[in-house]
C-alpha cells in the first residue's frame, strides 16, 4: 500500500486529445475536454478582454444591528 496517498500522478500522454465538436461553432477539433475550440477561445478572449481598474468604494462603518442584552448591561 502506498504511503503518500495525497499525491496523484498521471501521464498526460495516456489521455490523448479526441475529436469533439466545439460547443460554440460545431467544428470537429481534437480536444481533451468539451468546450470551445482554440479558435473560438481566442475570439472570446479578444472580445471580452478588459483592463484592470481601481474601484473606489465608500468607507466601511460597522453598525450594530442588535440591541444589547439587559442581563449583560446589569450593574452588579
C-alpha atoms as an extended CHARMM CRD file, in Angstrom:
* protein
*
        76  EXT
         1         1  UNK       CA              0.0000000000        0.0000000000        0.0000000000  PROA      1               0.0000000000
         2         2  UNK       CA              1.4370000000        3.4400000000       -0.9270000000  PROA      2               0.0000000000
         3         3  UNK       CA              2.3150000000        5.6960000000        1.9730000000  PROA      3               0.0000000000
         4         4  UNK       CA              1.6690000000        9.0160000000        0.1950000000  PROA      4               0.0000000000
         5         5  UNK       CA             -1.9950000000        8.9610000000       -0.8400000000  PROA      5               0.0000000000
         6         6  UNK       CA             -2.3020000000       12.7300000000       -1.2490000000  PROA      6               0.0000000000
         7         7  UNK       CA             -0.1470000000       12.8220000000       -4.3970000000  PROA      7               0.0000000000
         8         8  UNK       CA             -1.8650000000       11.6390000000       -7.5630000000  PROA      8               0.0000000000
         9         9  UNK       CA              0.3490000000       11.4120000000      -10.6220000000  PROA      9               0.0000000000
        10        10  UNK       CA             -0.7360000000       10.6870000000      -14.1850000000  PROA      10              0.0000000000
        11        11  UNK       CA              0.8860000000       10.8460000000      -17.5590000000  PROA      11              0.0000000000
        12        12  UNK       CA             -0.9220000000       13.2660000000      -19.9340000000  PROA      12              0.0000000000
        13        13  UNK       CA              0.3090000000       11.1470000000      -22.8460000000  PROA      13              0.0000000000
        14        14  UNK       CA             -2.0770000000        8.4180000000      -21.6610000000  PROA      14              0.0000000000
        15        15  UNK       CA             -5.0070000000       10.7620000000      -22.3370000000  PROA      15              0.0000000000
        16        16  UNK       CA             -4.6160000000       11.9970000000      -25.9240000000  PROA      16              0.0000000000
        17        17  UNK       CA             -7.0000000000       14.6240000000      -27.3460000000  PROA      17              0.0000000000
        18        18  UNK       CA            -10.0500000000       13.1410000000      -29.0710000000  PROA      18              0.0000000000
        19        19  UNK       CA            -12.0370000000       14.6950000000      -31.9150000000  PROA      19              0.0000000000
        20        20  UNK       CA            -15.0040000000       16.5250000000      -30.3690000000  PROA      20              0.0000000000
        21        21  UNK       CA            -17.4520000000       19.0910000000      -31.6510000000  PROA      21              0.0000000000
        22        22  UNK       CA            -16.8040000000       22.6540000000      -30.4990000000  PROA      22              0.0000000000
        23        23  UNK       CA            -19.6550000000       23.8090000000      -28.2810000000  PROA      23              0.0000000000
        24        24  UNK       CA            -19.6280000000       27.2270000000      -29.9550000000  PROA      24              0.0000000000
        25        25  UNK       CA            -19.0730000000       26.7110000000      -33.6990000000  PROA      25              0.0000000000
        26        26  UNK       CA            -19.6020000000       22.9420000000      -34.0430000000  PROA      26              0.0000000000
        27        27  UNK       CA            -16.2720000000       22.2310000000      -35.7750000000  PROA      27              0.0000000000
        28        28  UNK       CA            -14.6770000000       18.8540000000      -35.0720000000  PROA      28              0.0000000000
        29        29  UNK       CA            -11.3860000000       19.5930000000      -33.2890000000  PROA      29              0.0000000000
        30        30  UNK       CA             -9.1340000000       17.2970000000      -31.2220000000  PROA      30              0.0000000000
        31        31  UNK       CA             -9.5800000000       18.3530000000      -27.5660000000  PROA      31              0.0000000000
        32        32  UNK       CA             -9.0520000000       16.7800000000      -24.1340000000  PROA      32              0.0000000000
        33        33  UNK       CA            -12.2090000000       18.3750000000      -22.6650000000  PROA      33              0.0000000000
        34        34  UNK       CA            -15.5130000000       19.5490000000      -24.1530000000  PROA      34              0.0000000000
        35        35  UNK       CA            -15.7550000000       23.2830000000      -24.6690000000  PROA      35              0.0000000000
        36        36  UNK       CA            -14.9040000000       25.9240000000      -27.2330000000  PROA      36              0.0000000000
        37        37  UNK       CA            -12.1990000000       25.1060000000      -29.7730000000  PROA      37              0.0000000000
        38        38  UNK       CA             -8.8880000000       27.0390000000      -29.5990000000  PROA      38              0.0000000000
        39        39  UNK       CA            -10.0280000000       29.4220000000      -32.3770000000  PROA      39              0.0000000000
        40        40  UNK       CA            -13.2900000000       30.2470000000      -30.5730000000  PROA      40              0.0000000000
        41        41  UNK       CA            -11.4750000000       30.5910000000      -27.2450000000  PROA      41              0.0000000000
        42        42  UNK       CA             -9.1280000000       33.1450000000      -28.8210000000  PROA      42              0.0000000000
        43        43  UNK       CA            -12.0580000000       35.0900000000      -30.2750000000  PROA      43              0.0000000000
        44        44  UNK       CA            -13.8080000000       35.1390000000      -26.8950000000  PROA      44              0.0000000000
        45        45  UNK       CA            -10.6480000000       36.3080000000      -25.1010000000  PROA      45              0.0000000000
        46        46  UNK       CA            -10.2070000000       39.1500000000      -27.6050000000  PROA      46              0.0000000000
        47        47  UNK       CA            -13.8790000000       40.1350000000      -27.4520000000  PROA      47              0.0000000000
        48        48  UNK       CA            -14.1980000000       40.1780000000      -23.6520000000  PROA      48              0.0000000000
        49        49  UNK       CA            -10.7340000000       41.4550000000      -22.7410000000  PROA      49              0.0000000000
        50        50  UNK       CA            -10.9000000000       44.2350000000      -20.1640000000  PROA      50              0.0000000000
        51        51  UNK       CA             -8.3600000000       46.3810000000      -18.3900000000  PROA      51              0.0000000000
        52        52  UNK       CA             -7.9860000000       46.3970000000      -14.6300000000  PROA      52              0.0000000000
        53        53  UNK       CA             -9.1110000000       49.4920000000      -12.7950000000  PROA      53              0.0000000000
        54        54  UNK       CA             -9.2790000000       50.7320000000       -9.2380000000  PROA      54              0.0000000000
        55        55  UNK       CA            -12.8000000000       50.9850000000       -7.8780000000  PROA      55              0.0000000000
        56        56  UNK       CA            -13.2770000000       53.4310000000       -5.0230000000  PROA      56              0.0000000000
        57        57  UNK       CA            -15.9700000000       52.4820000000       -2.5600000000  PROA      57              0.0000000000
        58        58  UNK       CA            -17.4480000000       54.1110000000        0.4890000000  PROA      58              0.0000000000
        59        59  UNK       CA            -15.5560000000       53.8270000000        3.7610000000  PROA      59              0.0000000000
        60        60  UNK       CA            -16.7970000000       50.8640000000        5.7880000000  PROA      60              0.0000000000
        61        61  UNK       CA            -18.5140000000       51.7960000000        9.0330000000  PROA      61              0.0000000000
        62        62  UNK       CA            -19.7060000000       48.8500000000       11.1220000000  PROA      62              0.0000000000
        63        63  UNK       CA            -23.2170000000       49.1630000000       12.5100000000  PROA      63              0.0000000000
        64        64  UNK       CA            -24.9040000000       47.4670000000       15.4270000000  PROA      64              0.0000000000
        65        65  UNK       CA            -27.9620000000       45.5400000000       14.2500000000  PROA      65              0.0000000000
        66        66  UNK       CA            -28.8590000000       44.0740000000       17.6430000000  PROA      66              0.0000000000
        67        67  UNK       CA            -29.7860000000       45.6400000000       20.9380000000  PROA      67              0.0000000000
        68        68  UNK       CA            -27.6120000000       44.8580000000       23.9570000000  PROA      68              0.0000000000
        69        69  UNK       CA            -28.8690000000       42.1750000000       26.3250000000  PROA      69              0.0000000000
        70        70  UNK       CA            -30.3710000000       43.6460000000       29.5030000000  PROA      70              0.0000000000
        71        71  UNK       CA            -28.6220000000       40.9980000000       31.6260000000  PROA      71              0.0000000000
        72        72  UNK       CA            -25.2370000000       41.9260000000       30.1470000000  PROA      72              0.0000000000
        73        73  UNK       CA            -25.8220000000       45.6010000000       30.9730000000  PROA      73              0.0000000000
        74        74  UNK       CA            -26.9210000000       44.9200000000       34.5740000000  PROA      74              0.0000000000
        75        75  UNK       CA            -24.6530000000       46.5180000000       37.1740000000  PROA      75              0.0000000000
        76        76  UNK       CA            -23.5140000000       44.2590000000       39.9940000000  PROA      76              0.0000000000
